[in-house]
Amino acid sequence: MSSWSPRFAQRAPAKTFFGRARPPGAPSTDGYAFASTQFDMTEKHFILATAGHVDHGKSALVQALTGTDPDRLPEEKARQITIDLGFAQLILERSREQQSHIGIVDVPGHEDFVRNMIAGMGSIDLVLFVVAADDGWMPQTEEHLQILTYLGVRRGVIALTKSDLGQIDNVHEQIRTQLRDTAFARSPIVPTSVRTGEGIENLKCALGSEFATMQPQCDSGKPRLFVDRAFALRGIGTVVTGTLTGGQLRRGQTIIVQPQDFEARIRSIQSHGSELECAQPGMRTAINLPDVAIGESPGQINRGDVLTVDDLGKSSASLIVVLEKSSRLRSKEPAGRPLRNGTSVYLHHGTCRFPAKINLPEERALEPGEQKIAQLKLESPIFAFLGDRFVLRDASEQHTVAGGMVLDADADRGKIRSAAQLNLLVGRAGAPEDVDLCVRSEILVNSFMRKQIVLRKSHFSTDEIAEALQRLERRNEIVIHQEIAADARAWQMLCNRMIGLIDHAHKTNPERVGLDLNELRTALRDQSRDVFEALVSDLCAADFTRKGSAIARIAHRRALPPNLRSVAMKIREALGQKPFDPPARKEIEVEQNAQPTLRFLIETGEAIEVGPDVVLLRENFEGMKKAVVDFISKNGPATVSELRQRLQSSRRIMVPFLERLDRDGITRRIGDKRANAI
């Protein structure tokens, strides 16, 4: 069992674990310590990873720089090669007031452990490329260079190790030749010898110069910690380590473990041997999760998992990406063979790998030196962001075949079928840091989406996205209404469709108050309820209005169509023959079209619905009401029978009529009599 938090070079052995005494037998052989140290200087935090061929002296160089041997496993000691990731800490003083805290990740160089090497390359700021003077440029040196390129690493320092063995000039020239036309073409090359100590201070100076011109990783408020180690300590519980990116994590905070999407609580945090209240982006971070067990079962945590926060979406088993195959590959080599549609690969992302299958929108294969938009279908979900870099290795895991960048972290096949959508993704691939372009393309591909989820899974902060939305709205490229952001053209088309449906309802059924919202919702069932409500609200802000459960033009005036006017006349005649004792409603509605016509008369107020089967013309209703009030005023409280006789009506009419007057506050019931309410 190993210990777990990066330590300072030349620090005395640590004696505490999260403020507790070190448990008996606690690990302490991998460059981690637990001494609590407070910092007075201004600190900047960066991550450096080694790279290079096996036995070129990466681990020895790290030990010479930091005093920490990053090889911690017994097998590594026995075989004298790095097998898994090792960690150390280097402090570079930029001035008396400033320090750069460099978390070093030492990766294996042997071809059998490339998987572990890639796991250590996520979110690094600088690479320490190691080439030995006695071997020069070797196969794994080349593969590591391609991996770094795929992962978007652009800055590095080259350590020419074993310089005491001679051939420095020849190997120096060889390195420059191999790095020509790469991001590292002008990187400094520093001859070093661990055996003699030559060049170690020069290497520190070169590293210091590079970090002095770099800005620490930004805080977008979207923290992710890709777990590279997970282990349990007696009396402490589960501890996970990784490089924190994208945001802060705090002691006591509830976090989400992806891709399983379950909650956990941070009991305490350490970085560089110091207890922290809050870990910052760019820190090698160790987190105590006491309530989570280690393992592969549901609710357990292991290497490859991601610690993050709520509201950043879920994991996805489908990604849209831009794939790149290095031009340095030769097509006759196994790694250089064309990548065809349907090819099975391993996707290396963060600290984990995922079996995946490549879907190309075009059938033509991806050749060396080319880029293509593709979809990756994974066997298990992945928690990725727009702009994340990854590496592809073949199904045998013997060769690095391609790399790329995530363009859509929640993808489906339909998003890359049309030429227009493909062009949007191509544009995004060319400018992944352009927030306006990314927001615009996200909305255009989806047509309508909630503002809160626009580029939620991206490296852009909430403020950056909100400002981009405002700029795009001012340029009339998008529409924002309530919580919905929409492509302006798609929004207008949908508004026009709704207007057409409402106008059609007014034309075909002018007697109705408007188009029933449920009918309109059914016609637009392909849209979410949020979008539907925002569209209705948008229409009602201009020329439309809600009337109960219907929507209509403000200018709409209800009128009976010609074929119902004669029916209305017959209904009026039937209700008027015996003004205070009209026929039952069911008798009136027997005639064809009588039911919608009577409903029109009721809704427009010409008729009053007294009870389920009793309808009166308004003038007759008012006449009956006046007669009841006058009779009670003159004679005092009256029974139903007395009022029925006075109005020459029937009990069928008078009972529901008086109940209606009670509800309206005209009369009030006292026993079996009615009195005026006022």
C-alpha positions in Angstrom: 0.0 0.0 0.0 1.3 3.5 -0.9 0.9 6.9 0.5 -0.8 9.6 -1.5 0.0 13.3 -1.4 2.8 15.1 -3.4 5.6 16.3 -1.1 8.2 19.0 -1.2 11.7 18.1 -2.2 14.1 17.5 0.7 11.3 17.6 3.3 11.6 15.7 6.5 9.5 12.5 6.8 5.9 13.3 7.3 4.1 12.3 10.5 0.5 13.1 10.0 -2.4 11.9 7.8 -5.1 14.6 7.5 -4.0 15.8 10.9 -3.8 12.3 12.5 -0.8 10.4 13.5 0.5 8.2 10.8 -1.0 4.7 11.2 1.4 1.8 11.8 2.7 0.4 8.5 1.4 3.4 6.5 2.9 3.6 3.0 5.6 6.3 2.4 7.7 5.1 -0.5 6.2 6.9 -3.6 7.0 10.5 -3.1 4.0 11.4 -1.0 3.9 12.8 2.5 1.4 14.1 5.0 3.2 16.8 7.0 1.0 19.9 7.3 2.8 22.9 5.9 1.5 26.4 5.6 2.5 28.7 2.7 3.4 32.3 3.1 4.5 33.0 -0.5 2.4 33.6 -3.5 2.1 30.3 -5.2 1.3 29.1 -8.7 0.5 25.5 -9.4 1.5 23.6 -12.6 1.7 20.0 -13.7 4.7 18.6 -15.5 4.9 15.1 -17.0 7.9 13.1 -18.2 7.9 11.4 -21.6 10.4 9.3 -23.5 11.7 5.8 -24.3 12.2 3.2 -21.6 15.5 3.3 -19.8 16.3 6.8 -20.9 16.4 8.0 -17.3 13.1 9.7 -16.7 12.7 8.5 -13.1 16.3 9.1 -12.2 16.0 12.6 -13.6 12.9 13.2 -11.5 14.8 12.0 -8.4 17.7 14.3 -9.2 15.4 17.3 -9.6 13.2 16.7 -6.5 15.0 14.2 -4.2 12.0 11.9 -4.6 12.2 8.5 -6.2 8.9 8.2 -8.2 9.2 4.5 -8.6 7.2 3.1 -5.7 6.2 -0.4 -6.6 8.4 -3.4 -5.6 8.2 -4.7 -9.2 9.5 -1.4 -10.5 12.5 -1.7 -8.1 13.1 -5.3 -9.1 12.9 -4.7 -12.9 14.4 -1.2 -12.7 11.7 0.2 -15.0 8.7 2.4 -14.4 5.5 0.5 -14.7 2.8 2.8 -13.3 2.6 6.5 -12.7 4.9 8.0 -10.1 4.7 11.4 -8.5 7.0 14.0 -7.0 7.0 17.7 -6.2 9.4 20.4 -7.4 9.4 23.9 -6.0 10.9 26.6 -8.2 11.3 30.0 -6.6 10.6 32.8 -9.1 11.4 35.5 -6.6 11.5 35.9 -2.8 7.7 36.4 -3.0 6.7 33.9 -5.6 7.0 30.2 -6.0 5.9 27.7 -8.7 4.7 24.4 -7.2 5.3 21.8 -9.9 3.5 18.5 -9.5 5.5 16.0 -11.5 3.9 12.9 -13.0 6.5 10.3 -14.0 5.2 8.0 -16.7 6.5 4.6 -17.9 8.4 4.5 -21.1 8.1 0.8 -21.9 5.8 -0.1 -24.8 3.9 -2.5 -22.7 2.7 0.3 -20.4 1.7 3.0 -22.9 -1.8 2.8 -21.3 -0.4 4.0 -18.0 1.7 6.6 -19.8 -1.4 8.2 -21.4 -3.2 8.2 -18.1 -0.5 10.5 -16.7 -0.7 13.0 -19.6 -4.1 14.5 -18.9 -4.2 18.2 -18.0 -0.5 18.8 -18.0 1.0 22.2 -18.5 4.5 21.2 -19.7 6.2 18.0 -20.8 9.8 17.1 -19.8 10.8 15.1 -22.9 13.7 12.7 -22.1 16.1 11.5 -24.7 19.3 9.5 -23.8 22.6 10.4 -25.4 23.6 6.7 -25.9 20.3 5.7 -27.7 19.1 8.9 -29.3 15.6 8.9 -30.8 13.8 5.6 -30.2 10.4 4.0 -31.1 8.8 4.9 -27.8 10.2 8.4 -28.1 8.3 8.8 -31.3 5.1 7.3 -30.0 5.2 9.5 -27.0 5.7 12.5 -29.2 2.6 11.6 -31.3 0.6 11.0 -28.1 1.6 14.4 -26.8 0.6 16.0 -30.1 -2.8 14.3 -30.0 -3.4 15.5 -26.5 -2.7 19.1 -27.4 0.5 19.5 -25.4 2.4 22.4 -26.9 5.1 23.3 -24.5 8.1 21.3 -23.3 11.7 21.1 -22.3 13.9 18.3 -23.7 16.4 16.7 -21.3 19.3 15.1 -23.1 20.2 12.5 -20.5 23.4 10.5 -20.0 25.3 13.3 -21.5 28.5 12.0 -19.8 28.5 9.2 -22.4 29.3 11.6 -25.2 27.6 12.0 -28.7 25.8 15.1 -27.4 26.1 17.1 -30.6 24.9 14.2 -32.9 21.9 13.4 -30.7 21.2 17.1 -30.2 21.0 17.5 -34.0 18.9 14.3 -34.3 16.4 15.6 -31.8 16.1 18.9 -33.6 15.5 17.0 -36.9 12.8 14.8 -35.3 11.0 17.8 -33.7 11.0 19.8 -36.9 7.5 20.9 -37.8 6.1 20.0 -34.3 5.0 22.2 -31.4 8.3 21.4 -29.7 10.6 22.5 -32.6 12.0 25.4 -30.6 11.9 23.8 -27.1 15.2 24.1 -25.2 17.4 21.1 -25.1 19.4 20.7 -21.9 22.2 18.1 -21.6 22.1 16.4 -18.2 23.8 13.6 -16.3 22.3 12.2 -13.2 25.6 10.3 -12.5 27.7 13.4 -12.5 25.1 16.0 -11.6 25.9 17.9 -14.8 23.1 20.1 -16.1 20.6 19.5 -13.4 20.6 23.1 -12.3 20.5 24.2 -15.9 17.4 22.0 -16.4 15.8 23.6 -13.3 16.5 27.0 -14.8 15.0 26.0 -18.2 11.9 24.7 -16.5 11.7 27.8 -14.4 11.9 30.0 -17.5 9.1 28.1 -19.2 6.8 28.2 -16.2 7.5 31.9 -15.6 5.8 32.7 -18.9 2.8 30.5 -18.2 -0.5 31.3 -16.6 -2.0 28.8 -14.1 -5.0 26.7 -15.2 -8.2 28.8 -15.3 -11.1 28.3 -12.9 -14.2 27.9 -15.0 -16.3 26.8 -12.0 -16.4 23.2 -13.5 -14.0 21.1 -11.4 -13.0 17.7 -12.6 -10.5 15.4 -10.9 -9.6 12.3 -13.0 -8.7 9.7 -10.4 -5.2 8.1 -11.0 -4.9 6.4 -7.7 -7.5 5.0 -5.2 -6.6 3.2 -2.0 -7.6 2.8 1.6 -5.7 3.8 4.7 -6.5 2.4 8.1 -8.2 5.0 10.3 -8.6 7.3 7.3 -10.7 5.4 4.7 -10.7 5.8 1.0 -8.2 8.2 -0.6 -8.1 9.2 -4.2 -5.6 11.3 -6.0 -5.4 13.2 -9.3 -4.8 16.5 -11.0 -7.6 19.0 -10.3 -8.7 21.0 -13.4 -11.5 23.4 -14.2 -12.5 24.6 -10.8 -12.2 24.3 -7.0 -13.1 21.5 -4.6 -13.7 22.2 -0.9 -13.6 20.3 2.3 -17.0 19.1 3.3 -18.4 19.5 -0.2 -20.7 17.0 -1.8 -19.4 15.9 -5.1 -20.5 13.6 -7.9 -18.5 10.5 -9.0 -18.8 9.9 -12.7 -19.5 8.0 -14.8 -21.7 6.2 -12.2 -23.3 9.4 -11.2 -23.5 8.9 -7.4 -22.8 11.4 -4.6 -19.9 11.4 -2.1 -18.7 13.7 0.6 -15.2 15.2 0.8 -14.0 14.9 4.4 -10.6 16.5 3.8 -8.2 17.6 1.1 -4.4 17.7 0.9 -2.0 19.0 -1.7 1.8 18.9 -1.5 1.5 17.6 2.0 -0.6 20.5 3.2 -4.1 20.3 4.6 -6.4 22.6 2.5 -9.8 24.0 2.9 -10.0 24.4 -0.9 -8.0 22.9 -3.8 -7.3 25.0 -6.8 -7.1 24.1 -10.5 -3.6 22.8 -11.5 -3.0 21.1 -8.1 -2.0 17.5 -7.5 -4.8 16.8 -5.1 -5.5 14.0 -2.6 -9.1 13.7 -1.4 -10.4 11.6 1.5 -13.8 10.1 0.7 -14.6 8.1 3.9 -18.0 6.8 2.7 -17.0 5.3 -0.6 -15.4 1.9 -1.1 -12.8 1.0 -3.7 -13.8 -1.3 -6.5 -15.6 -1.7 -9.8 -19.1 -2.3 -8.4 -21.9 0.3 -8.4 -21.3 3.0 -5.8 -17.6 2.2 -5.6 -14.6 4.2 -6.9 -11.5 3.4 -8.8 -8.8 4.7 -11.2 -10.4 6.3 -14.2 -13.4 7.7 -12.3 -14.0 11.5 -12.3 -14.8 13.6 -9.3 -17.0 16.6 -10.3 -20.0 18.6 -9.1 -23.7 18.5 -9.7 -25.3 20.4 -12.6 -22.6 19.5 -15.1 -24.7 16.9 -16.9 -24.4 13.1 -17.1 -22.0 10.8 -18.8 -22.6 9.7 -22.4 -21.8 6.6 -24.4 -21.6 8.6 -27.7 -19.3 11.4 -28.7 -18.9 13.5 -31.9 -15.2 14.1 -32.4 -12.6 15.3 -34.8 -10.1 12.5 -35.5 -6.5 13.1 -36.5 -4.0 10.6 -37.8 -0.4 11.8 -37.5 1.4 12.6 -40.8 4.5 11.1 -39.2 2.9 7.6 -39.6 3.6 5.5 -42.7 0.7 3.7 -44.1 2.6 0.4 -44.3 3.2 0.4 -40.5 0.5 -1.2 -38.3 -0.2 2.2 -36.6 -0.4 3.9 -40.0 -3.1 1.7 -41.5 -6.2 3.7 -42.6 -9.0 3.9 -40.0 -12.2 2.6 -41.5 -15.8 3.0 -40.6 -16.7 0.4 -38.0 -13.2 0.0 -36.7 -13.0 -1.1 -33.0 -10.5 0.9 -30.9 -9.7 1.9 -27.3 -10.4 5.5 -26.4 -7.9 6.8 -23.8 -9.4 9.8 -22.0 -8.4 11.2 -18.7 -7.0 8.4 -16.6 -9.1 5.6 -18.2 -9.7 3.8 -21.5 -13.0 2.8 -23.1 -13.7 0.2 -25.9 -15.2 2.2 -28.8 -16.3 1.9 -32.4 -15.7 4.5 -35.0 -18.6 5.7 -37.2 -17.5 8.0 -40.1 -20.2 10.1 -41.8 -18.3 9.5 -45.0 -17.2 6.0 -46.0 -13.7 7.0 -47.0 -11.1 5.9 -44.4 -8.9 8.2 -42.3 -5.4 8.2 -43.7 -2.2 9.5 -42.1 -2.0 13.3 -42.1 -5.9 13.7 -42.3 -8.6 14.9 -40.0 -12.2 13.8 -40.1 -15.4 14.4 -38.1 -16.6 11.1 -36.6 -18.8 9.6 -34.0 -17.4 7.3 -31.3 -19.8 4.8 -29.8 -18.6 3.5 -26.5 -19.4 0.3 -24.6 -19.7 2.3 -21.4 -20.4 6.0 -20.6 -17.7 8.6 -20.5 -17.7 12.0 -18.7 -16.2 14.2 -21.4 -16.3 17.9 -22.2 -16.2 19.8 -25.5 -12.5 20.4 -26.2 -11.2 17.4 -24.3 -8.3 15.6 -26.0 -8.0 11.9 -26.3 -5.9 9.1 -27.9 -7.0 6.1 -29.8 -5.1 2.8 -29.7 -6.0 -0.3 -31.7 -8.0 -3.2 -30.4 -4.8 -5.1 -29.6 -3.5 -2.2 -27.6 -0.2 -2.5 -29.4 -0.3 0.7 -31.5 -1.4 4.3 -31.1 -3.4 4.8 -34.2 -5.0 8.3 -33.9 -6.1 11.0 -31.5 -8.6 13.8 -31.5 -10.8 16.3 -29.7 -14.4 16.1 -28.4 -16.8 18.3 -30.4 -20.0 17.2 -28.8 -20.0 15.3 -25.5 -23.7 14.2 -25.8 -24.0 13.0 -29.3 -26.3 11.0 -31.5 -25.9 9.8 -35.0 -28.4 12.2 -36.5 -26.2 15.2 -35.6 -23.7 14.5 -38.3 -26.0 13.4 -41.2 -26.6 16.7 -42.9 -23.9 18.7 -44.7 -24.9 21.9 -42.7 -24.4 20.2 -39.4 -21.2 18.7 -40.5 -19.9 22.2 -41.5 -20.8 23.5 -38.1 -18.8 20.8 -36.4 -15.9 21.4 -38.8 -16.0 25.1 -37.8 -16.0 24.2 -34.1 -13.1 21.8 -34.6 -11.1 24.7 -36.0 -11.8 27.1 -33.2 -12.6 25.2 -30.0 -11.7 28.3 -27.8 -14.1 30.6 -29.6 -17.0 30.7 -27.2 -19.4 32.6 -29.5 -18.8 30.1 -32.3 -19.3 27.1 -29.9 -22.4 28.5 -28.4 -23.8 29.4 -31.8 -23.1 26.0 -33.2 -24.5 24.2 -30.1 -27.8 26.1 -30.5 -28.0 25.7 -34.2 -27.4 21.9 -34.1 -30.1 21.5 -31.4 -32.4 24.4 -32.7 -33.9 24.8 -29.2 -32.4 24.2 -25.8 -32.5 25.4 -22.2 -30.0 28.2 -21.5 -28.7 26.4 -18.5 -27.4 23.4 -20.5 -25.8 25.3 -23.4 -22.2 24.2 -23.4 -22.7 22.9 -19.9 -20.1 20.2 -20.6 -17.4 22.5 -21.8 -14.3 24.4 -20.5 -16.2 27.7 -20.7 -17.4 29.3 -17.5 -21.1 30.1 -16.9 -20.3 33.8 -17.2 -18.5 33.3 -20.5 -21.5 31.4 -21.9 -24.0 34.0 -20.6 -22.0 36.8 -22.2 -21.8 34.9 -25.5 -25.6 34.3 -25.5 -26.2 38.1 -25.0 -23.8 38.9 -27.9 -25.5 36.5 -30.2 -29.0 37.7 -29.2 -27.9 41.3 -30.0 -26.7 40.2 -33.4 -30.1 38.5 -33.9 -28.5 35.2 -34.5 -30.4 33.6 -31.6 -33.6 34.2 -29.7 -33.7 34.0 -25.9 -37.1 33.7 -24.3 -37.7 32.7 -20.7 -35.2 29.8 -20.1 -35.0 28.8 -23.8 -32.2 29.7 -26.3 -33.1 29.1 -29.9 -31.7 29.5 -33.4 -33.5 32.7 -34.6 -34.5 31.1 -37.9 -35.9 27.9 -36.3 -37.7 30.0 -33.7 -39.4 32.2 -36.3 -40.4 29.1 -38.3 -42.0 27.5 -35.3 -43.7 30.8 -34.3 -45.1 31.0 -37.9 -46.3 27.4 -37.6 -48.2 28.2 -34.4 -49.7 31.4 -35.9 -50.9 29.4 -38.9 -52.6 26.9 -36.7 -54.3 29.6 -34.6 -55.4 31.5 -37.7 -56.7 28.3 -39.2 -58.8 27.6 -36.1 -60.2 31.2 -36.2 -61.2 30.7 -39.8 -62.7 27.2 -39.5 -64.3 27.7 -36.1 -64.9 31.5 -35.7 -67.4 30.7 -33.0 -64.7 29.4 -30.7 -62.8 31.6 -28.3 -59.5 30.4 -29.9 -57.4 27.3 -30.4 -57.3 25.0 -27.4 -53.8 24.9 -26.0 -54.0 21.1 -25.7 -54.7 20.8 -29.4 -51.8 23.1 -30.2 -49.5 21.1 -27.9 -50.5 17.9 -29.7 -49.7 19.5 -33.1 -46.3 20.5 -31.7 -45.6 17.3 -29.8 -42.1 17.1 -31.3 -41.1 20.1 -29.0 -40.4 20.0 -25.3 -42.9 21.5 -22.9 -40.4 24.2 -22.0 -40.1 25.2 -25.6 -43.8 25.2 -26.1 -44.5 27.4 -23.1 -41.8 29.8 -24.2 -43.3 30.0 -27.7 -46.8 30.7 -26.3 -45.4 33.4 -24.0 -43.6 35.0 -26.9 -46.8 35.1 -29.0 -48.7 36.5 -26.1 -46.2 39.3 -25.7 -47.4 40.7 -29.1 -50.6 40.0 -31.0 -52.0 37.0 -29.1 -53.7 36.4 -25.8 -54.6 33.4 -23.6 -58.3 33.0 -22.9 -58.7 30.3 -20.3 -57.3 27.1 -21.9 -57.2 28.6 -25.4 -55.0 31.0 -27.3 -56.3 33.6 -29.8 -55.4 36.7 -31.7 -56.2 39.8 -29.6 -58.2 41.1 -32.6 -60.3 37.9 -32.9 -64.0 38.5 -32.5 -66.1 35.4 -32.1 -68.9 35.0 -34.6 -71.2 32.2 -35.7 -70.5 30.9 -39.2 -73.4 31.1 -41.7 -74.4 27.4 -41.3 -74.9 27.9 -37.5 -76.8 31.2 -37.5 -80.2 29.5 -38.3 -79.5 27.0 -35.5 -78.9 29.9 -33.1 -82.3 31.4 -34.1 -84.1 28.2 -33.3 -82.3 27.9 -29.9 -83.3 31.5 -29.0 -86.9 30.8 -30.0 -87.0 27.6 -27.9 -85.5 29.3 -24.9 -87.9 32.3 -25.3 -91.2 30.6 -25.7 -91.5 30.0 -21.9 -88.9 32.5 -20.6 -88.9 31.2 -17.0 -89.5 27.5 -17.8 -87.5 26.7 -21.0 -87.1 23.1 -22.3 -84.2 20.9 -21.0 -80.8 21.4 -22.5 -80.7 17.8 -23.8 -83.9 18.6 -25.7 -82.4 21.7 -27.3 -79.2 19.9 -28.3 -80.9 17.2 -30.2 -80.8 19.1 -33.5 -77.6 18.9 -35.6 -74.9 21.5 -34.7 -77.1 22.6 -31.8 -74.4 21.6 -29.2 -71.6 23.9 -30.5 -74.0 26.6 -31.2 -75.4 26.6 -27.7 -71.9 26.5 -26.3 -71.1 29.6 -28.4 -74.2 31.4 -26.9 -73.1 30.5 -23.4 -69.5 31.5 -23.9 -70.4 34.8 -25.4 -72.9 35.5 -22.5 -76.1 35.5 -24.6 -77.2 32.5 -22.6 -76.6 31.5 -19.0 -75.8 28.0 -17.9 -77.7 27.7 -14.7 -77.2 24.0 -14.1 -76.1 20.9 -16.0 -79.5 20.7 -17.8 -80.8 24.3 -17.4 -80.0 27.1 -19.8 -81.7 30.6 -19.8 -81.4 33.5 -22.2 -79.5 36.3 -20.4 -82.5 38.6 -20.5 -84.8 36.0 -19.0 -82.2 35.1 -16.3 -82.0 38.8 -15.3 -85.8 39.0 -15.3 -86.1 36.0 -13.0 -83.5 37.4 -10.7 -85.3 40.7 -10.4 -88.6 39.0 -9.8 -87.1 36.9 -7.0 -85.5 39.8 -5.3 -88.6 41.9 -5.5 -90.9 39.2 -4.2 -88.7 38.5 -1.1 -88.3 42.3 -0.5 -92.0 42.6 -0.4 -93.1 39.4 1.3 -90.0 38.3 3.2 -88.2 34.9 3.0 -89.9 32.5 0.6 -89.8 28.9 -0.2 -89.0 27.3 -3.6 -92.7 26.5 -4.1 -93.7 30.1 -3.4 -91.2 31.5 -5.8 -92.0 28.9 -8.4 -95.7 29.8 -8.3 -94.9 33.5 -8.4 -92.7 33.1 -11.5 -94.8 30.4 -13.1 -91.8 28.2 -13.4 -91.1 24.6 -12.5 -89.1 23.0 -9.7 -86.7 21.6 -12.4 -85.8 25.3 -13.1 -86.2 27.0 -9.7 -83.9 24.7 -7.6 -80.8 25.1 -9.7 -81.7 28.8 -10.4 -81.9 29.6 -6.7 -78.7 27.7 -6.0 -77.0 29.9 -8.6 -78.3 33.0 -6.9 -76.9 31.7 -3.6 -73.5 31.2 -5.2 -73.6 34.7 -6.7 -74.5 36.3 -3.4 -77.9 37.5 -4.4 -79.8 35.3 -2.0 -79.1 33.2 1.0 -80.8 30.0 2.3 -82.4 29.9 5.7 -83.8 26.5 6.3 -86.2 25.8 3.4 -86.5 29.5 2.6 -84.6 32.1 0.7 -83.8 35.6 1.9 -82.1 38.4 0.1 -78.4 38.4 0.8 -78.3 42.2 1.1 
